[in-house]
């Protein structure tokens, strides 16, 4: 899925549920509830030990769900997200090394920015 396709899908939904999940067995029921409620997107944060496995399960078992990774703070986390099947990644801040890695992985990436200088850096 291209970056423009990911952005178009995210824009069409307007809301991205952000989930920190501790148990893999809760992933599919959660995905089913989101899909039933008309939300075909989810961001799984890398704040738990099972994030990669949850992303892997969701992308394999619920192909209609657009699955992304959140709290992607390093090159290693970006690579783990991509390997698990994440279609996009998000970070709370702007780490140029992580942005570069995501670009190399062809992983659509949205870093957090707060200042005009960070916006310019992110756009670059």
Secondary structure, 3 states (H helix, E strand, C coil): CCHHHHHHHHHHHCCCEEECCCCHHHHHHHHHHHHHCCCCEEEEECCCCCHHHHHHHHHHHCCCCEEEEECCCCHHHHHHHHHHCCCEEEECCCCHHHHHHHHHHCCEEEECCCCHHHHHHHHC
